[in-house]
Amino acid sequence: MSSSPHSRSLCCCRSLSASGGRCTAPPSERCPLVDVASASNHAHFHLRHLHLDLQINFAVKEMSGWLVLDLSPLRSGVQTLVLDSHPSVLVRSVDLKDPERAQDPPQSLVFTSEGFSEFGSALKVVLPELRAGREVQVTIRYSTTDGPAVWWLDPELTCGQTRPLVFTQGHCVCNRSFFPCFDTPAVKSPYSATIRVPDGFTVLMSASRSSFCREERVFQFWMDEPVPSYLVALVCGELQHHDLGPRSRVWAEPCLLSCAVQKLGGSVERWLSVAERLFGPYLWGRCDVVFLPPSFPIVAMENPCLTFIISSILESSEFLLIDVIHEIAHGWFGNAVTNATWEEMWLSEGLATYAQRRITTEAYGEAFTCLETVVRLDALHRQLRLLGDNSPVSKLHVPLEPGVNPSSLMNLFTYEKGFCFVSYLCELSGDRERFDAFLREYICEFKFKSVVAQDLIVCFLQHFPELQSAPSRTGLEFERWLTACGAPLFEPDLSVGGALTQPVYDLLRLWSDPARPPDPHSLAPFDLSSWSTFQIVLFLDRLLDLAPLTHELMSRLSSCYSALFAALNAEVQIRWLQLVVRSLFYPELPRVRDFLHKHTSRMYTVPLYEDMASGVMRSNAAEYFSQSQRRLHPNLRRSLQALLLPNQSAAAAGGGEANQSTAAGGEEANHNSPLAVRQNSEETNQNGGSLVIQNGGQTNQNVWTQNGGQAKVNGAAPNQNAETPNRTANHRAAACHSPEARTNQGAAFFTQTDTELSNQIAANASSSQGTNQNVAQTQTANHSAAPSQMPRPSSPFVHWSQKQSVTLTEL
């Protein structure tokens, strides 16, 4: 841990002893928290509310409008307001309005933008003299284009390929490129937004209430509870919905909606009910899910009221189950109670992982949960072997140095070592139900607040006072848990999962001797077609630990399982193909090429390309990339160019390509287990290239106009139905294309085979080409509230006609 006072974010007196861990100083004397990832002076202000009023312009890929901050200084004499911002944000003016002098015109303020780090800048605003507690309204007129938070997708990068789409991704420190803010998890506030869009587009936000004015194409949103800046999220595109239950709705592009509905069914409401029994009432009202195209840079994001999740995960029912339940768990752990500093992200992710496994245990049995946990802890120890026992990133509390992107701290230890610590606290409590009661008390005490590890531990010891006098023993040393490197000091008993894991271990023993591949008779008892995805993933992960395998052994494995694996989901396929690449098994190389041509998401492309680039298959990787790069998002394309074609990448950068920012501390998921771990490649969102629609071999360039239509370019007539039916169906069904037509005995979550769903999507894709393009006009967010009950936007510049608006539930 650094001794620099500028890098400390914990109170200097937060030394946690085995017998109590209480801070000896009273709260008034504790050191204030310092977030070295934020340039802001948030500790000098109380942020009461923020309002966004933005217009989305797809033609120039820009959001423009204003931000209104209702805030008050915490002490007199504060002369400067410092907000986190980004070079992609262009601030045009800053005004101040004093509610006590409503008759006075807004006062124009002087502002400057200064460098801070490679992931942001500082917006400094000179303030007039203000007394402590005096509320003022600061209005910032600005525009933003292609910063790390704002991802613009041309039509060919969406699943439907008919309209562009834009979404934001704020975690960890990206939303400063969406709007100037106190970009730290220590600050929470309610927010509202007014978003103006072209005809035919639907806007969704992480908000509890919404409304829509059809005539003006204006969407309004209200988040009534306080949230940190990174949880303000937006998506705009051609989106349709289907209600899953009274408080849950699934959103997706039209060609994916049927698949998403079939996969989720009524499960979301069931999972919510289980979670409420365990952890108390769900605090956010809505629990909607929106499936985003494969360009979404992570697996899922727990935006309150509206979970963002990558559509690629639809291929695997079990992985989808885990990811959605994990994001639901964040409704309590992470969203309601948030880590106050990025140095302790485990307070969100470790607790959410524990809560996720409590939910799956209640819903699907302990054996299924143990199997999934074995897979994840396997990945944790695999990563530890690579990094070494003394790696500082294996700590739960990782001191963050100035200039370091917090995303670099996001790894399996955040999730799994955090989970083990919470599991140990449960073990200390002596009873799982008693520990559930403690978690309910913890949520009740700290809901809508930001906390540090000490808050959790002190609350725990207050709930279990008998532990405060317990003798010191290994594991009750909380300081060691938080600051020591290496493996967890405790792991939960997973023996209940033996019925599912033992067959995997038995089969692995048969394949462990490279000189003696198993004979057909010894393999007869093992029917992998009846195994669950997690069982097969565990089998392949353990084989990857032994790679490279001999050609003879790979030939035998291929003859036994290759056809089966090819028919299963992408989570299985990518592991088998990594084994192919690491073992240099050339007979299966065409399947690697086909997989990379089909899949365009980061989590299914980067692992294979990295494996190929590190060995003699580098030229094959470059060839496959050159054939499929136009279907990749510009961010991913540049990452792979730097990996595979460093000379060309350097030449492009030297040739003046605009805004070629590199990813700052982007965390990649473990390549053997790309499950539920964010792959936070927080790269600046570049959007090179033109809008290209393939017309069955003829290319038309189309420019999106602000009314949602397309303009003619170079005499080419606009054509949104240009693709041939087969190509359209195949491309649009990509996220659900791999069949999973087998009996899934390892997990109780199974609704319909992926083969049937793929057929449905293909049919929908063909029929959706003729769908009226104004259908999105009637597809809007489902957040209940009567227009008369909704407050008007806080911005004085918004002209809003309540009589023209309708609630989004009514649509």
RALIN-V227889 format. One record per backbone hydrogen bond with DSSP energy under -1.0 kcal/mol. CO is the residue of the C=O (numbers start at 1). NH is the residue of the N-H. If there is no record, write none. Layout:
co={CO:CO}
nh={NH:NH}
This chain:
co={4:11:13:26:27:35:41:42:44:46:49:50:51:52:53:54:55:57:62:63:64:65:66:67:68:69:70:70:71:72:73:79:81:82:83:84:85:86:90:93:94:95:96:97:98:101:107:110:112:114:117:120:120:121:122:123:124:125:130:131:136:137:138:139:140:141:141:142:143:144:149:151:153:154:155:165:166:167:170:170:174:175:175:181:181:182:184:189:190:191:192:193:194:195:196:198:202:204:205:209:211:212:213:213:217:218:219:220:221:222:222:223:227:228:229:233:234:235:236:237:237:240:242:247:248:248:249:250:251:252:253:253:256:257:258:259:260:261:264:266:267:268:269:270:271:272:273:274:275:276:284:288:289:290:292:293:299:301:301:303:305:307:308:309:310:311:312:313:316:317:318:319:320:321:322:323:324:325:326:328:329:329:330:332:336:337:338:341:343:344:345:345:346:346:348:349:350:351:352:353:354:355:356:357:358:359:360:361:365:366:367:368:369:370:371:372:373:374:375:376:377:378:379:380:381:382:383:384:388:391:392:401:405:406:407:412:413:415:416:417:418:419:420:421:422:423:424:425:431:432:433:434:435:436:437:438:439:440:441:442:443:446:449:451:452:453:454:455:456:457:458:459:460:464:465:473:476:477:478:479:480:482:494:495:497:497:498:501:502:503:504:505:506:507:513:519:523:527:528:530:532:533:534:535:536:537:538:539:540:541:543:550:551:552:553:554:555:556:557:558:561:562:565:569:570:572:573:574:575:576:577:578:579:580:581:584:585:586:588:589:590:591:592:593:594:595:602:605:606:607:608:609:610:612:615:617:618:619:620:621:622:623:624:625:628:629:633:634:635:636:637:638:639:640:641:645:646:647:648:649:650:651:652:659:670:673:679:680:680:681:682:684:691:693:695:698:700:703:705:709:713:724:725:726:727:728:729:731:733:734:740:743:753:754:755:756:757:758:759:760:761:762:763:764:767:768:772:774:775:776:781:786:787:801:802:806}
nh={7:14:15:29:30:38:44:45:74:72:70:192:68:194:66:196:64:62:57:144:55:142:53:140:51:138:48:49:136:46:133:127:125:41:123:181:121:89:143:141:109:139:107:137:101:104:96:126:124:122:120:116:117:85:114:83:112:81:77:134:71:97:69:95:67:92:93:65:90:63:169:167:165:157:158:153:236:151:174:175:177:178:179:84:183:184:187:227:50:223:52:221:54:219:56:201:237:235:207:222:220:806:217:218:197:213:195:211:193:208:209:191:189:231:232:206:168:204:166:202:239:252:250:287:244:245:289:242:291:240:256:257:260:261:262:263:264:265:267:270:271:272:273:274:275:276:277:278:279:280:286:307:251:309:311:296:310:303:308:306:288:290:301:292:313:314:315:316:320:321:322:323:324:325:326:327:328:329:330:331:332:333:335:337:448:334:451:344:398:347:348:349:350:351:352:353:354:355:356:357:358:359:360:361:362:363:364:365:369:370:371:372:373:374:375:376:377:378:379:380:381:382:383:384:385:386:387:388:391:394:395:404:408:409:410:416:418:419:420:421:422:423:424:425:426:427:428:429:435:436:437:438:439:440:441:442:443:444:445:446:447:449:338:340:456:457:458:459:460:461:462:463:464:467:468:476:478:481:482:483:484:397:497:498:500:501:502:505:506:507:508:509:510:511:516:523:526:530:531:745:536:537:538:539:540:541:542:543:544:545:546:554:555:556:557:558:559:560:561:562:565:566:568:573:574:576:577:578:579:580:581:582:583:585:584:586:588:589:591:593:594:595:596:597:598:599:606:609:610:611:612:613:614:615:618:621:622:623:624:625:626:627:628:629:631:632:637:638:639:640:641:642:643:644:645:649:650:651:652:653:654:655:657:661:673:675:681:667:682:683:664:686:702:700:698:695:693:711:708:705:716:728:729:730:731:732:733:734:736:737:742:745:757:758:759:760:761:762:763:764:765:766:767:768:770:771:775:777:778:779:783:789:790:804:805:212}
